Amino acid sequence: MSLPRIEEINLLHANICSALAEPKRILILYALNERPWNVSTLAEFLGVPQPTVSRHLRILRYQSLVVAEREGSSVVYYIADLRIIEVLETMRQILYDSNAQRSALLQTGMTA
């Protein structure tokens, strides 16, 4: 495997990483993975003010991580590509594994 070009890394950071830099946006993606939501119902479900959810959805939509479809009088949001959940789950597993490894090292260091 070859190293990615700096342009690709810059685009990855600007588009995906920056969109995931806010924990509420990650939470929104997980909620949308469960089912599509309109803004007000999603805000109520997450316990986050509706304007905050709207702002985060606008960013996720701009970065093409979610899509919006009009259904009657409301707009419903969906995940644009379910692979983003796979990426988040992989990152969670790495976090879990690194925390377990760190804990094991601390226990070994404490008992030595």
C-alpha positions as a printed NumPy array, in Angstrom:
array([[  0.   ,   0.   ,   0.   ],
       [  1.347,   3.43 ,  -0.895],
       [  1.13 ,   6.53 ,   1.242],
       [ -1.765,   8.856,   0.438],
       [ -0.923,  12.114,  -1.265],
       [ -0.929,  15.224,   0.903],
       [ -3.883,  16.535,  -1.101],
       [ -5.902,  13.451,  -0.149],
       [ -4.972,  13.845,   3.504],
       [ -5.945,  17.52 ,   3.415],
       [ -9.313,  16.643,   1.862],
       [ -9.87 ,  13.844,   4.387],
       [ -9.161,  16.217,   7.233],
       [-11.242,  19.058,   5.788],
       [-14.232,  16.901,   4.915],
       [-14.52 ,  13.928,   7.228],
       [-12.272,  14.553,  10.226],
       [-13.539,  18.086,  10.781],
       [-17.136,  16.849,  10.607],
       [-16.362,  14.2  ,  13.228],
       [-14.477,  16.603,  15.501],
       [-17.657,  17.457,  17.439],
       [-19.003,  14.663,  19.679],
       [-22.631,  15.691,  19.111],
       [-22.212,  15.092,  15.388],
       [-20.945,  11.571,  16.068],
       [-23.941,  11.023,  18.342],
       [-26.238,  12.262,  15.564],
       [-24.673,   9.811,  13.108],
       [-25.23 ,   6.927,  15.52 ],
       [-28.858,   8.013,  16.034],
       [-29.38 ,   8.205,  12.27 ],
       [-27.895,   4.738,  11.958],
       [-30.788,   3.472,  14.093],
       [-33.422,   5.157,  11.94 ],
       [-34.106,   8.308,   9.912],
       [-35.19 ,  11.34 ,  11.964],
       [-36.559,  14.803,  11.43 ],
       [-34.764,  17.597,  13.295],
       [-37.247,  18.184,  16.099],
       [-37.691,  14.485,  16.922],
       [-33.929,  13.928,  16.775],
       [-33.347,  16.895,  19.077],
       [-35.883,  15.565,  21.547],
       [-34.4  ,  12.047,  21.39 ],
       [-30.861,  13.336,  22.004],
       [-31.86 ,  15.946,  24.571],
       [-30.139,  18.649,  22.55 ],
       [-31.718,  21.984,  21.554],
       [-33.242,  21.917,  18.079],
       [-31.11 ,  24.829,  16.755],
       [-27.966,  22.956,  17.842],
       [-29.069,  19.782,  16.061],
       [-29.938,  21.811,  12.957],
       [-26.488,  23.398,  12.936],
       [-24.763,  20.031,  13.282],
       [-26.957,  18.449,  10.605],
       [-26.127,  21.321,   8.261],
       [-22.399,  20.588,   8.718],
       [-22.883,  16.836,   8.262],
       [-24.986,  17.474,   5.176],
       [-22.424,  19.899,   3.736],
       [-19.756,  17.209,   4.162],
       [-22.066,  14.649,   2.482],
       [-22.281,  12.443,   5.575],
       [-26.061,  12.81 ,   5.783],
       [-28.764,  13.448,   3.234],
       [-32.104,  15.136,   3.697],
       [-35.372,  14.206,   2.035],
       [-38.655,  16.009,   2.248],
       [-41.445,  13.8  ,   3.537],
       [-44.68 ,  15.709,   3.622],
       [-44.209,  18.844,   5.684],
       [-40.962,  17.765,   7.342],
       [-37.394,  17.032,   6.292],
       [-36.021,  13.645,   7.288],
       [-32.295,  12.954,   7.619],
       [-30.486,   9.739,   6.688],
       [-26.87 ,   8.615,   6.758],
       [-25.471,   9.069,   3.266],
       [-23.007,   6.173,   3.464],
       [-23.215,   3.513,   6.164],
       [-19.461,   2.959,   5.96 ],
       [-19.073,   5.974,   8.26 ],
       [-20.574,   3.865,  11.065],
       [-18.067,   1.099,  10.276],
       [-15.278,   3.692,  10.561],
       [-16.637,   4.953,  13.879],
       [-16.957,   1.4  ,  15.194],
       [-13.373,   0.654,  14.158],
       [-12.206,   3.789,  15.953],
       [-14.18 ,   2.775,  19.052],
       [-12.528,  -0.659,  18.992],
       [ -9.083,   0.926,  18.691],
       [ -9.932,   3.173,  21.638],
       [-11.163,   0.208,  23.675],
       [ -8.074,  -1.866,  22.83 ],
       [ -5.631,   0.951,  23.575],
       [ -7.347,   1.643,  26.907],
       [ -7.141,  -2.055,  27.806],
       [ -3.478,  -2.134,  26.849],
       [ -2.782,   1.034,  28.859],
       [ -4.593,  -0.446,  31.853],
       [ -2.59 ,  -3.675,  31.593],
       [  0.663,  -1.713,  31.434],
       [ -0.301,   0.329,  34.481],
       [ -1.177,  -2.808,  36.443],
       [  2.102,  -4.448,  35.446],
       [  4.023,  -1.321,  36.417],
       [  2.187,  -1.061,  39.729],
       [  2.85 ,  -4.669,  40.742],
       [  6.511,  -4.706,  39.668]])
